[in-house]
Amino acid sequence: MAGYHTRWVRTEDSGEDPERIAIREALAFGKALYDRRTALGLSVESLAERAGMTVDEIECIEEGGTSPTVPLLRRLAAALDADVRMTSGHDVGSLWFEAHAA
């Protein structure tokens, strides 16, 4: 897939530095995880247990230190009883976890 960056953006179209995009995506991912976890009233420890991850891994994500990957998004969505939603942007609010429909 020539011309595509692995962060879901065509690099020739964006004109942006891929590293800056990756940072913004990681921050959006972290905020989305934090927002859903706190909306559910879960502690970091509880979410880590549900997701089969460590507290340090969850904290790293919430602090914007981890880039979102499809397997990781799926794992966390399952632990949060949610679906993952994204827009074409890269900023905070462009990725969120949405509760499963009842």
Residue pairs with C-beta under 8 A, 6 or more apart in sequence:
3 10
3 11
3 12
4 10
4 11
5 11
5 18
5 21
7 18
7 21
7 22
7 25
7 67
7 90
9 16
9 18
9 21
9 90
11 18
14 21
21 90
22 67
23 64
24 90
24 91
24 92
25 67
25 68
25 90
25 94
25 95
26 64
26 65
26 66
26 67
26 68
27 64
27 92
28 68
28 90
28 91
28 92
28 93
28 94
28 95
29 61
29 64
29 66
29 67
29 68
29 73
29 95
30 61
30 62
30 63
30 64
30 65
30 66
31 62
31 64
31 92
31 93
32 95
32 96
32 97
33 58
33 61
33 62
33 76
33 80
33 97
34 62
35 96
35 97
36 80
36 82
36 96
36 97
37 44
37 47
37 58
37 62
37 80
40 80
40 81
42 50
44 55
44 58
44 59
44 62
45 55
47 53
47 58
47 76
47 79
47 80
48 54
48 55
48 57
48 58
50 79
50 80
51 58
51 75
51 76
51 78
51 79
52 75
52 79
53 75
57 66
60 66
61 72
61 76
66 72
68 95
73 84
74 84
76 97
77 83
77 84
77 97
80 97
81 99
81 100
82 97
82 98
82 99
82 100
83 97
83 98
83 100
84 95
84 96
84 97
84 98
85 95
85 96
85 97
85 98
86 94
86 95
86 96
87 93
87 94
87 95
88 94
